[in-house]
Amino acid sequence: MKNKIVIALTFSLFCFTSAYAKNNNIPDNTVRYDTIAEQAYQKFKSEKAGDVADYIPALAKYSPDNYAVVIATVDGKIYSAGDKDKLFPLESLSKVFTLAMVMDQQGSEVVLEKLGANATGLPFNSGLAIELRPDRPQNPLVNAGAISAVSLIKAKNPDDRWQQIMENMEAYADTKLTVNDEVYRSESETNQHNQALARLMQSYGMLYGNPDEAVDLYTRQCSVDATTVDLAKMGAVLANHGKSPYNGKQLLSAENTGKVLAEMAIAGLYDGSGTWLYQVGIPAKSGVGGGILAVVPGKYAVAVYSPPLDKAGNSVRAQAAIRYIAQETGADLYQ
């Protein structure tokens, strides 16, 4: 009887420890992240589906063959395969980190009230979404919401606001970042739709500053270059409950980190967000430059770069590679 009790208690402790480890910062030493990253890279290296974005002329110049896979764990380790040092514009991936800054400055309730946390059910640059529900942009990861988020940053002037945006992204990446001037010029010449969104939001009281300034700073943040390693490190901060595994700084409160990840789950992959969460089960964010960042809380972040996109604007190869990595590591938060 005594042996049976000991066995039962040992089994119960094992089950508790396993459940706790799934959602907390307990490194799983049995996972070979280096092998999995390489396997994901090789498995989808020959994938040719999708098209490089060309509605922003400067993006059309990027090779469809560019491809990198990087896993960054919460204990500060990096595992990579492919073109990990190639620079590419973050585009909509930048929205996540500006949102994080606004969340800490304004609080999660203000973000919920003024920016929202619902999917629009419409394209990421939709003006109709504003007209249908003119109380708020619905979420801060569609273009309208991201432009409004920029206007919510507490700042003395436009230069101060931009400096905060840039320094915040650099803190997450733990390195200096630069604006891709060619992409910035190209986007500035073709962003009339975003200008219209800003004016429309202003007319409904959904913008909290000068619309021209907000669109310009939004365009500039989207034009910031990063490598896949940089992006994975930025995601590792979110995986580590807002604390950088690289510089030790608490860049975002643990509570607000969860709110940011919730926004990513809701609208991170545009029209494909629901399907992604259903099939893969982890929050992610994409950018039309070809990057996707996914976060497994307490474990790791994975960034994949590959320019060819599907019709929703998400990298085809990046989705496939991250789905494989999530499956191999048992990352689905709902399983």
N, C-alpha and C positions, 0 to 999 in steps of 0.2 A: 504493500500500500504506500509506504514511504517513498519508494522509487517512482511509483506512478505519479505521486504528487509533485515530486521534483521534476519529472519529465513534463508534466502539464504546465508547471510554472515556467519552465525553460521555454516551452513552445509559445506560451502567452507573451513572454518577454520578447521573443524573436519577432512575433507578429507586430507588437507595439513598436519595436525599434525599426522594423521595415516600413511601417506606415509613417513614422516620424521622419525617417530619412527621406521619404519621397517628397516632403514639403519643407524640409529644413536643410541648412548648410552642413550636411554630413557627406563628405566626398565618398563616392562609390568607387573604390579602388579596383573593382572588377571590370569596369568599363574601359575598353581600350579606345579612347577618343582619337588617338593618332591613326589607328587602323580604320576606324569608322569614317573619319574625315577623308582618308585616301580612297576608301571604297566608294564613298558617295561621289567623289570627284571622278573616278574612273568609270563608274556605272553610267553616268549621264554625260560623259565627255563628248560623245558622238550625237547627242540630241540636237536636232536642227529646227525644231518647231519654234514658231513665234517670229516676230518682226521687231527690228530695232526702231525705237521711237523716232519719228521724223517730223512731228508737228512742231518741235523745237529744232530748227535746222542744225544747231551745233551738236545735238545728240546723235544725229544720223551718221556722224563721222566715226562713231565708235564701232570697233570690230565685233561682229556677232560671235567670234571665236573666243573672246575674252571670257575667262571662267576661273573662279576661285572659290574655295570652301574653307572657312575658318571657324573653329570652335574655341570659345574662350570660357574657361571654367571659373567658378567663384573663388578658387584658391589661387587665381592669377596665372594659370598655365594657358598656353596657346598651342593649338594643333591646327596645321594648315596643309593645303594642297592646292596646286595651280598658281594662277597669277595673283598671288596675295598682295603684291606691292604695287599693282597697277592702280592709278588714281581714277576715280569716276565721281561725277556730281551726285551728292546725296539726294537731291530733289525732295520728294515728300517724306523721306526718312528723317529729314531735319525737323519735321513737325513734332515728332515725339519729344525732342529735347527742349524745344521752345515751350511745348505744353508742360513739361516737367517743371520748368522755371516759373511759369505762370501759376502752376498749381501750388508751388511753395510760397510764391509772393502773395497770391490772392486767397488761397485756401480752396479745398475741393468743392465746397458748397457754392462758392462764387463761380467756379468753372462749370459746375453742373447747371447753375441758373443761367449763365450768360452764354455758354458754348454748347452745353447739352451732352448727352451720352446715348444717343439713339442712332441707329442706321437710317439713312435717308431713303434707301431703296431706289436711288437714282445715281447717275454718274457722279464722279468725284468733283466735277466742275459745274454741277447743275445750278442754274438760276431758278428753275422751277421749284426746287426743294425749298428755296427761300420764300417764294411766293405762296407755296402751299402751307408752310408753317412759319410765319414771320415773327415768331416770338424769340427764336434763337437759331443759330446755324445747324443745330441738332447734334453735331459732334465736332471736335477740334481737329480731326484728321482729314476731313474734306477740305477743299480749297477755301471755301467761304469761312469755315470755322478756324482754319489756320491763320488766315488773314486777320480775323477778329482777335485771335489769340495774341498776335504780334502787337495789336493796338492796346492790349491789356497789360503789357509789360510796364512796370513802374519805372519811369525814366525822366530825366531833366529835359532831354532834347533828343532828336533823331540819332545823333552820334553816340550818345550815352546808351540809347536803346540797342543800337547795333553792336556796340562794344560788349554789352551784356550777353547778347545772343551768341556772339563769337566766343567769348571767354567761357561761356557755359558749355558749348559743344567741345571746346578744347579740353575742358576739365574732364568731361566724360571720356574723351578719346585718349587723355593723358599724353597729348602731343600738340604741337602747333598745326593749325589747319589754315588753308588759304582759299580764297574765292577764285573760281575759274572764270577769268574775265571774259573769255570768248562765250562761255555758256551764259554768263550774266547779261552780256550785251544781246545775245540772241534771244534770250527769254524776255528781256525788256522791250525788244522790238516787236514781240509777238504776244504780249500778255494783255491785249485789249479785253479779253473775256474776264480775266481776273479784275481788271480795273472796273468793269461793269458790275461784277459781283460786289466789289467794295462800295460802289455808289448805291447799289440796291440795298445793301445792308445798312448803309448810313441813313437811307430814307426811312427805314423801319426801326432805327435806333439800336441796331445790332452791332455797330462799330463804335469804338471808344477812342477815336483819334482821327487824325487827318487821313483820308482814304488813299491819297497819292503816296504818302509816306509809308503807310502800312503795306501797300502793294509792293513798293520798292524794296523795303526791308525783307518782306516775305520772298520776293524774287531773289534777292541777294543770298538769303540763307539757303535756298534751294540750290544755289550755284556753288556752294562750298564743296570742295573736293575732299575725298577721303579714300583710304585703301580699305580692302576687306578686313584687314587686321584691325584698323582703326574702328571700323563699324562694329566688329565683334566685341572689342574692348568696351565700347560705349554701351552695348547691350549687356555686358557682364555686370555693369553697375546696377542695372535694373534687376538682373538675376540675383544679385547680392543685396537685395532690399535697400537699394539706394546708396550703398557704400562702395567706392571704387576699390577693387582688389589690387590696383596698381599704385595709387597714391595715398590710399587710406582715408580719403576725405568722404564725409557723409554728404553727398551732393543732392540728395533728395530724401525726405523722411520716409521711413518704412511704410507708413500708412499711405502716403501719397504715391509711393511706388506702385502699390496695389491698384490704385485708381488709374494710373497711367496705363498699366497693363490691361486693365479692364477696357479702356478706350481702344487700345490696340486690338483686343479680341473682337470688339464691336464693329470696327470699321477700318482695320489696318490694311486689308487687301481689297479695298474698294468693294465692287459688287461681288467679289468672290469671298468675302469675309466669313459669311455663314457656312459655306461649303468647306472652307479651310478649317474652321473650328470643329465642324462635324467630323471631318476625315482625319485631322492631325491633332487637334486638341490642345494647341499651345498658342499664346498670343504672338502676333507677328505684324510687321509693317513693311510695306514695299515702297519703292520709288521708281519712277519711269526711267531713271538712269540705269536700271538693271539690278539694283541691289534689293535684297530682302533680309531683314533681321528678325529672328525669332528668339523668344526668351522662355527658358524653363526655370521658374522661380526656385532659388536655393541650389541650383545645379550648374547651369551653363547658359550661354547665349551662342547662337550660330548665325553667322553672316555668310551669304552666298552672293556672288556677283556674276551676272550673265545678262548682257543687254537685250536679247530677243524677248519680247513681251507677248502675252496673250491679249485677247480683245479687251479685257478689263484693265490692262496696264500693269500686269504682274509678270515678273520674269518666269518663263516656263521652266527653264532648267533649275533655277533656284528653288522653285516650289517642289520639284521632284527630289532634289538633293536633300532639302530640309525634311521632307516627309520621310525619306529613307532613314535619316539620322534619328528622327523622333521615334520611329518604329524600332530601330536597333537599340535605342537607349531606354525604351519604355517610358517615353516622356509625356504621353497623352495624360493631361490633368484630370480627365474624366474616366479613366480606366482604373 
